[in-house]
Amino acid sequence: MNIVKEQTSELTASLHITLEQKDYEDQVAGELREYQKKASMPGFRPGKVPLGLVKKMYGKAVLADKVNKLVSDALNSYITDNKLTILGHPLANIEKTGTVDFDQNTDYHFHFDIGLAPEFELDLTKAGTLEYPRIKADKETIEKAAEDLRNRHGIHSHPEKIEKGVSISCKLQLKSEESDDENKDTKEIEVKYDDLTETYQKQLLHQGNGFNMEFVAADAFSDNSKAKQLLSVEDGDQTLTDTLYLTVTEIHLHEPAEMNHEFFAVVFPGIEDIDETRFYELLTEDIEKQFERETDRYFLNKSVEALVEGHRISLPDDFLMKWIVDNSEGKMTEDQVAAQYESYARTFRWQLIESKLSAAHNELNVTTKDIRNFVKSYFFGGLSSFNEESEESGQRMEGIVDMILKNKEEERRIADQLAEQKLSSFFKTNIQKIEKEMSKEEYFEMIKNENNQ
């Protein structure tokens, strides 16, 4: 076997593989003998079919299979042994190879085109100085978050009578004149007293469980969308105007938690001596950390764009367009690829930069230990019953992690998430930035304007 590399341009080359009979004949003969052992034909005992007949029946297919495998293995070995960094995968050059005749020829010639990755020096300063948005929590957002926390940690009770602010569990029933079936067309719902129109509020006020009344959904709410949502129907549905029978089954009252030390300790456990001022400071910090996850992602994307633009990496464009068409398995035409090629080229350039980053900064690589620790933290971080220092608990935890990571799609998702987090943190530290404070509204307006450009 012989392989010759011919440089066809700065970033492309052609590989000419010559396969002689001596390279494959022993493997083909061995495979045919295996076929002979298993062959079964009328007139011959199992395993006793003449080798010549087996070769006549299966020889061409076996030869083609062995030749293709030898060529594939040789191609991959040559690329590895010669440390060729290629883009995509080798493309068979059908024009140069021509038709392979397994009936007549004994020596075979194959030609492949390859795209070579360009050489370049990684330089993070080429990203320039980027703007990092620092979103500040406004008073409305902070108060809304405080209200949500108070409701989440509030007290739930069941008053005997309906008052303002309660929710009412009810049974709705459409009762026809032809039937007295109590269970016909019933629906369990829950309505907020304050959402009802004044007429319905007056009828329900101070009533208790078991109270029933006529109910027309279209008349019961000033906001017709609530009626449609309650009954799970669309505009024009007859149920909205039907006279239904409503029976109160349970009354609920949810009272928000009081702003006191007990509430503060539940929301921020482990922090001592929290008063209302300190509570709002901690809450503001938490909200702005949540915003930071959003702006970290923004800065990551901007860093990637700036590094791709700054490095101006050359690519074997013609080869890559052919490779994309080939890799699409008939789903894309040359014209379609050409129209979208700039987007593909940016992806290739970023992959080259990312590869350099990973090679130069080992801390960016996601390890199996990283993935397992993430799963442990996510599922067991808040469970005191799992003590990793205990051998029994540790074994149970490892077993559960093993079970979760059997789902390879989930494992890949976690690995991608961790890789993004590591890269985001790396860019925040190593790419020059200027922080700009802004409100949440200003940030999303900025994103909107950038997307419209």
Secondary structure, 3 states (H helix, E strand, C coil): CEEEEEEEECCEEEEEEEECHHHHHHHHHHHHHHHHHHCCCCCCCCCCCCHHHHHHHHHHHHHHHHHHHHHHHHHHHHHHHCCCCEEEEEEECHHHHCCCCCCCCCCEEEEEEEEECCCCCCCHHHHCCEEEEEECCCHHHHHHHHHHHHHHCCEEECCCCCCCCCEEEEEEECCCCCCCCCCCCEEEEEEEHHHECHHHHHHHCCCCCCCEEEECHHHHECCHHHHHHHHCCCCCCHHHCCCEEEEEEEEEEEECCCCCHHHHHHHCCCCCCCCHHHHHHHHHHHHHHHHHHHHHHHHHHHHHHHHHHHHCCCCCHHHHHHHHHHHCCCCCCHHHHHHHHHHHHHHHHHHHHHHHHHHHCHHHCCCHHHHHHHHHHHHHCCCCCCCCCCHHHHHHHHHHHHHHCCCHHHHHHHHHHHHHHHHHHHHHHHCCEEEEEECHHHHHHHHHHHHHC
